[in-house]
Amino acid sequence: MADNWTTENIPDLTGKIIIVTGGNSGLGFESVKAFTAKGAEVILASRSVEKGEKAKAEILQQHPEGKIKVAKLDLADLDSVRGFAKNFQQNHNRLDVLLNNAGIMTTPYFKTKDGFEGQVGTNHLGHFALTGLLLPVLKKTSQSRVVNVSSVAHKQGKMNFRNLLFENGKGYSPMKAYGRSKLANLLFTYELQRFFKANNIDSVSVAAHPGVSQTDLFRYLDEKWYFRMVRPLFKAISQESKMGALPEIRAAVDPEVKGGEYYGPSGFREMKGHPVKVKSNSASYNEEDARKLWEVSEKLTGIKFN
């Protein structure tokens, strides 16, 4: 496998259909741009259609032949997730890659439209529901892929099924909830791979993380005085979103990628560098937690993986 993997290594994607959640900015925007340049038809899913259209216009300036459709998707609202999945399946009969990229980070405590804690609700449950709803079309597409975007912060995450959603803010801290949501992304990735294997489904489930990347995910930290103090250091240890997007892009399209793998930057502590296969922490491989999370997620979202 190439160690200095870049967008130059992306194979021809003509005829492929790819969904990118949160495709209007940051890592998602870079991913949409890279897939479009190689001929894929990309569904740019965005909470704001206006921002999505702006991102599309910017990409099409560079790639006028590009095929991009903007679709509304709010992962913090299960009705929106259902509407997006229904609309997609009415217009497409295949799905080569579902890139579950969108996410929020270290927000103050809030609840999603369905009453879930915001970060676990958006980063995990929204994507869990979306994947389940798109399962019929993923199954129909040979060698399809689901890519979940996690974070080095999964190492701080702890599962607590007695208070998974920090009810009424109990035990809540922005970083605790973010870490839990990113650990959930990995538990889900590995359990989904086992599900595909057990049911002989010709799909793979893969995870990736961007290291420390300069995206607008850090907007909630920007307000903190201590973050402003370390900003020069942050700039030195982080990478541009163009590089940060490479692990998820590689996970999505490199023909050599196998199910259950995890991609991240090659550099010191996986903070930056070219995308390579990395290893997540032992908690992410806990099969009992993964099964429990799956059951709870099905119950909370009302979406069963059949």
C-alpha positions in Angstrom: 0.0 0.0 0.0 1.3 3.5 -0.9 2.7 5.5 2.0 2.6 8.9 0.4 -1.0 8.5 -0.9 -2.6 11.6 -2.4 -5.5 12.5 -4.5 -3.3 11.5 -7.5 -3.8 7.9 -6.4 -7.6 8.0 -6.6 -8.7 5.6 -9.4 -11.2 6.6 -12.1 -14.6 6.9 -10.4 -16.8 7.3 -13.6 -20.2 5.7 -13.0 -19.8 5.6 -9.2 -22.3 7.3 -6.9 -21.1 8.7 -3.6 -22.9 10.4 -0.8 -20.9 12.8 1.4 -22.6 14.1 4.5 -21.5 17.6 5.6 -20.1 18.1 2.1 -20.4 21.9 2.1 -17.3 22.7 4.2 -14.0 21.4 5.7 -13.2 17.7 5.1 -16.5 17.0 3.4 -15.9 19.8 0.9 -12.4 18.5 0.1 -13.8 15.0 -0.4 -16.6 16.1 -2.7 -14.0 18.0 -4.8 -11.7 15.0 -5.0 -14.4 12.6 -6.0 -15.9 15.0 -8.6 -12.5 15.5 -10.2 -12.3 11.8 -10.8 -15.7 11.5 -12.4 -18.0 10.3 -9.6 -21.5 11.5 -9.3 -21.6 13.1 -5.8 -24.6 13.8 -3.6 -23.5 16.7 -1.4 -25.6 16.4 1.7 -25.8 19.5 3.8 -28.0 20.9 6.6 -28.1 24.2 4.6 -29.0 23.8 0.9 -27.8 27.4 0.4 -24.3 26.6 1.7 -24.4 23.3 -0.2 -25.1 25.2 -3.5 -22.4 27.7 -2.8 -19.9 24.8 -2.2 -21.1 23.1 -5.4 -20.6 26.3 -7.5 -17.1 26.7 -6.1 -16.1 23.1 -7.1 -17.7 23.4 -10.5 -15.6 26.4 -11.3 -12.6 24.1 -11.1 -14.3 21.1 -12.6 -17.1 22.3 -14.9 -17.8 18.7 -16.1 -18.5 17.7 -12.5 -21.7 15.9 -11.4 -22.8 17.2 -8.0 -26.3 17.2 -6.6 -27.1 19.1 -3.4 -29.6 17.5 -1.0 -30.8 18.7 2.4 -29.9 16.5 5.3 -30.0 17.4 9.0 -28.6 14.6 11.1 -30.0 16.0 14.3 -33.5 15.4 12.9 -34.6 11.8 12.1 -37.5 13.1 9.9 -34.9 14.8 7.7 -32.7 11.7 7.6 -35.8 9.6 6.5 -36.7 12.2 3.9 -33.1 12.3 2.5 -32.9 8.5 2.3 -36.3 8.1 0.6 -35.5 10.8 -1.9 -32.1 9.3 -2.7 -33.6 5.8 -3.3 -36.4 7.2 -5.6 -33.7 8.7 -7.8 -30.9 6.2 -7.6 -30.6 2.4 -7.8 -27.0 2.1 -6.6 -24.8 3.6 -3.9 -21.0 2.9 -4.1 -19.9 4.9 -1.1 -21.7 6.4 1.9 -19.2 8.7 3.5 -20.5 9.6 6.9 -18.4 12.7 7.3 -20.5 15.4 9.0 -20.0 16.1 12.6 -20.2 18.7 15.4 -17.6 19.1 18.2 -17.4 20.2 21.8 -20.8 22.1 21.7 -22.6 23.3 24.8 -25.3 20.8 25.9 -28.3 20.7 23.7 -30.8 18.2 22.4 -31.6 17.1 18.9 -35.1 17.4 17.5 -35.7 13.8 18.7 -34.5 14.5 22.2 -31.0 13.0 22.0 -27.9 14.7 23.4 -26.6 16.8 20.5 -23.1 15.3 19.8 -24.0 11.6 20.2 -27.3 12.3 18.5 -25.7 14.0 15.4 -22.4 12.2 15.1 -23.5 8.7 15.8 -27.3 8.2 15.9 -28.0 10.4 12.8 -25.4 8.4 10.7 -26.5 5.1 12.2 -30.1 5.8 11.0 -28.9 7.0 7.6 -26.9 3.9 7.0 -29.8 1.6 8.1 -32.2 3.4 5.8 -29.8 3.2 2.8 -29.0 -0.5 3.4 -31.3 -1.7 0.6 -29.4 0.3 -2.0 -26.0 -0.5 -0.5 -26.8 -4.2 -0.7 -27.8 -3.9 -4.4 -24.4 -2.3 -5.2 -21.5 -4.8 -5.5 -18.4 -3.8 -3.4 -20.2 -0.8 -1.8 -18.6 0.9 1.1 -19.6 2.8 4.3 -17.0 5.1 5.7 -17.4 6.5 9.2 -15.3 9.5 10.3 -14.0 9.2 13.8 -11.3 11.2 15.7 -8.2 10.8 17.8 -10.6 12.0 20.6 -12.2 8.5 20.6 -9.4 7.6 23.0 -11.0 9.9 25.6 -14.4 8.4 25.0 -16.2 6.1 27.5 -19.4 4.2 26.9 -21.9 4.4 29.7 -25.2 2.7 28.8 -26.8 3.8 32.0 -26.6 7.4 30.8 -25.6 7.2 27.2 -27.2 10.5 26.3 -26.2 12.6 29.4 -29.9 12.9 30.3 -30.7 16.6 31.2 -27.0 17.4 31.1 -26.1 14.9 33.8 -22.3 14.3 33.7 -22.1 16.3 30.5 -18.9 18.0 29.4 -18.4 19.0 25.7 -15.3 16.9 25.4 -16.8 13.9 27.2 -19.7 13.8 24.8 -17.5 14.3 21.7 -15.2 11.5 22.7 -18.1 9.2 23.3 -19.6 10.0 19.9 -16.3 9.3 18.2 -15.8 6.0 20.0 -19.4 5.1 19.0 -18.4 5.8 15.4 -15.7 3.1 15.6 -17.8 0.6 17.6 -20.5 1.0 14.9 -17.9 0.6 12.0 -16.6 -2.7 13.3 -20.0 -4.1 14.2 -21.3 -3.1 10.8 -18.4 -5.0 9.2 -19.4 -8.1 11.2 -23.0 -7.6 10.1 -22.0 -7.5 6.5 -19.9 -10.6 6.8 -22.5 -12.6 8.8 -25.2 -11.8 6.2 -23.0 -12.3 3.1 -23.5 -8.7 2.0 -21.0 -7.5 -0.6 -20.1 -4.3 1.3 -17.4 -3.2 3.6 -17.4 -0.9 6.6 -14.3 1.3 7.2 -13.3 4.1 9.5 -11.0 7.1 9.1 -9.9 10.1 11.1 -8.3 13.4 10.0 -5.7 13.9 12.7 -5.6 17.5 13.9 -7.1 19.5 11.0 -7.9 23.1 10.5 -11.7 23.1 10.0 -14.5 25.1 11.4 -15.2 22.2 13.9 -13.0 24.2 16.3 -15.4 27.2 16.3 -16.6 26.4 19.9 -13.0 26.2 21.2 -12.2 29.5 19.4 -14.2 31.3 22.1 -12.1 30.0 24.9 -9.2 32.2 26.2 -6.9 29.2 26.7 -7.4 28.1 23.1 -6.6 31.5 21.8 -3.3 31.4 23.8 -2.2 28.1 22.2 -3.4 28.9 18.7 0.1 29.3 17.3 1.0 25.9 18.6 -2.2 24.5 17.2 -1.3 25.8 13.8 2.1 24.1 14.0 0.8 20.7 15.0 -2.2 20.7 12.7 -2.7 20.3 8.9 -4.9 22.0 6.3 -8.3 20.4 5.7 -7.0 19.3 2.2 -4.6 16.9 3.9 -6.9 16.1 6.8 -9.5 14.8 4.3 -7.1 12.3 2.7 -7.7 9.4 5.2 -11.4 9.4 4.6 -10.9 9.8 0.8 -8.5 6.9 0.8 -10.9 4.8 3.0 -13.6 5.5 0.5 -11.9 4.8 -2.8 -8.6 2.9 -2.5 -9.2 -0.5 -4.1 -6.8 -2.1 -1.6 -8.9 -1.1 1.5 -10.4 -3.9 3.4 -13.5 -4.0 5.7 -12.8 -3.2 9.4 -9.8 -1.1 8.7 -9.1 2.4 10.1 -7.1 5.2 8.3 -5.4 8.2 9.7 -2.3 10.4 9.2 1.1 8.8 9.3 2.9 11.4 11.4 3.7 11.8 15.1 0.7 10.7 17.2 -1.4 10.6 14.0 -1.7 14.4 14.1 -0.8 15.0 10.5 0.7 13.4 7.5 -0.2 11.2 4.6 -3.1 8.6 5.1 -2.1 5.1 6.3 -3.7 2.2 8.1 -3.8 2.9 11.8 -5.1 1.2 14.9 -7.9 2.5 17.2 -7.8 1.9 21.0 -8.9 -1.4 22.7 -12.2 0.0 23.8 -13.3 0.4 20.2 -12.9 -3.3 19.6 -15.2 -4.3 22.6 -17.7 -6.5 20.8 -20.1 -6.5 23.8 -20.2 -2.7 23.8 -20.6 -2.7 20.0 -23.6 -5.1 20.2 -25.2 -3.1 23.0 -24.7 0.2 21.2 -26.3 -1.3 18.0 -29.4 -2.5 20.0 -29.8 0.8 21.8 -29.3 2.7 18.5 -32.0 0.6 16.8 -34.3 1.3 19.7 -33.7 5.0 19.9 -33.9 5.7 16.2 -36.6 3.1 15.4 -34.5 1.9 12.5 -33.7 -1.8 12.1 -31.0 -3.2 10.0 -32.7 -6.1 8.2 
